[in-house]
Amino acid sequence: MTRRRGPRAWFRGDGPHTLVFLLPLLLCFGLFSWRPILDSAVMAFQQTNLVTVPTWVGWDNFERVLADPLLGTAVLNTLWFAALAIVLGYPVPLVVAVLMSEVRRGKGLFSALAYLPVVVPPVVAALLWKFFYDASPTGVFNTIIGWVGIPPQPWLQDQATAMPSLVLFATWSAAGGTVIIYLAALIAVPPELYDAAEVDGAGVWRKVWHVTMPQLRGVLLITFILQIIGTAQVFLEPFLFTAGGPANSTTTILLLIYKYAFQNSLGGDYGAATALSLMLAVVLAVFSAVYFRITRSWSDS
Amino acid sequence: MTFKITRAAAAGVALVSAGALLAGCSATGADDASDGTATVTVAIDAGLEPEARENFDARVEAFEQANEGITIEAQEYTWTGTTFAADLAGGTLPDVFTIPFTDGRGLIAGGQLADISALVAELPYADEFNPNVAQAGQAADGSQWAIPIAAYGQGLHYNRTLFEAAGLDPDNPPTTWEEVREAADAISEATGEAGYATMTSSNTGGWILTTLVDAFGGRTESDDASAPEVDSAEVAEVLEYLHAMRWDDDSMGSNFLYDWSTINQDFAAGRIGMYVSGGGNYGNLITQNALNPDDYGLTTLPLTGDDPGLLGGGTLAAVSPKASEAEQAAAVKWIDYYYMAKIADEDEAVATAKLAASLDQPVGAPELPVFGADQYAEYQGWISPYVNVPVDQMAPYTDAIFDQPLVAEPRVATQEVYALLDSVVQAVLTDQNADIPALLAGVQAQAEALYAR
């Protein structure tokens, strides 16, 4: 069974066919994915405006990025976004999914409602919310919270409330997808376990804690790492809502990369942009590796 | 047997599609010849009315007949700061395109425009340009790489309806910054709308701050453009002025993240009493934001302090560095024919104004002369029968604008320094305890690093 096959056997067997079938895929990925990745890795060591001949500058781009006072701000802002998103965005879909799995009638309606925000194109949704976030007393959200006696909030127009406002939108727009994943995982939980727990006298809360959560652990771990990677790359919300303001309070790492590359219409600092992208990719790769190394033992236990 | 054939056929399909992919990637043609024939792609405004497009096509035909061997292809183009450099690098720009004054010198220094100065020097009006305007398109040695086609000075736009609602006289707009502040306070008290608003995002915060600093008698760059001067008494004075309007008077509304297009939107919607922007902005407010013409008022910026100046701007026509010599020659002919004739040739100026007026597009919004004052007066005479903008409501501006000394934008790292200043303006408007001297010291240090590069 494990006999090694030589090149001849490869050629006379399925080898050439496999290669021919693989070719379109290899070309697509090679040209449109792997080559740009390699190019950007090279560009991180160059100074270029993409028109004149690039010059090799060694580690200069990395040094400049690391010396930029905005980098610290961007890292802290990204961590702040990630923390808020985990506190707010991670449990909400789980609670919604557990509640929905308990509902007996109209489950389809609730699923559709939960998923609806995911169907709305993100840019359209963001522009709508930007309008809702109008900070004047006559703004949509300020009018709504005014009905229950809450004074008008500055939302995006204040350095303290801008980031939570972005997380609120991000949670609203992304929760639906995660809810669907949790719902699917919940269906896979054997009903006998609940029956057994019920026989042992467990209430709803203890059933969730002792049956549902352990059964969902694998999915929870995956959605957690996806959430971390997703928030580390947060771009759309600050780009569309605040352009990084007020006073850089929502400038995230990815927005900083964008600003390096495109803020200047004369041709941006592409070297700095690719250098920071490369560093972010390395950090995320290391984080994922460590995360899976640590959590492997959790899953096994 | 059939199985084998099917498999071979499928493999063939896969191979062909792979080949097609490859072919798609190498489709860059070279179409140039040395016999004087050239194909030039030229910019055309996006989303033109059918009549305007017909007019354009007719002019292309006339041009091609007069210049045998030259073929003109039109490509829709709008200058966009974030995509321009990428388009330029990727070769997706037309051969002839327009750029704002701000970018002229930087693009020339970076070798990102074609050097057409020898061709420009042969144009009959080459030495008649207003020197203040022409320098935006000049290289360090004074050769003209890009041709100015329009110029403007900053102005104070105001909403006459809001002025009346606040008991102010819209025919006598403020003439000092103190009066601007009082008017803003009155408007915001009476109407609840923003009395005075300012742009702060996408580098416009730095742009408008620089405008005000110039008007207060300061500059943000040393005279020889060797060093930034953003940590100065005048910059601090302007920021204190904004701080007082925002926090003492609360007359600046509730949006502190405006950029060029969003502030236009809110002004046209009647939510802003006054704001500072380009003096020729009326056309955009009408065509893109459906401004009610009766609301509109325009006046000059108050100038105060020692040696104040009015920040100017404008549009340059330039040629892609990827164009061959024959294409460059054809491109300059096109710029001369299409852009310059609208200003310099009576027949073309009249025809252009007539068409715009017939399409209900604004004709006669205030501009600054690209050539001398005499030529400008002559031009105004040509188009006067077709002027359809509310000239009287712009009189406070047009009566005084030519007496204001024009200054150019900072020359080095303009956009980067503007971006740094964006966050300073935002900090002052969103943090009551903003430490202005500390903010300016920080920006000065970062700007110096940019100048040193």
Interface residues (C-beta under 8 A of the other chain):
Chain A: H17 V20 F21 L23 P24 L27 C28 L31 N49 L50 V51 T52 P69 D134 A135 S136 P137 G139 P154 L156 Q157 D158 Q159 T242 A243 G245 P246 A247 N248 K259 F262 Q263 N264 S265 L266 G267 G268
Chain B: R7 A10 A11 A14 L15 S17 A18 L21 L22 C25 G81 T82 T83 F84 A85 A86 L88 A89 G90 D103 G106 L107 G110 G111 Q112 G192 T200 S201 S202 N203 G253 S254 N255 F256 L257 D259 P321 Q415 E416 A419 D422 S423 V424 Q426 A427 L429 T430 D431 G442 Q446
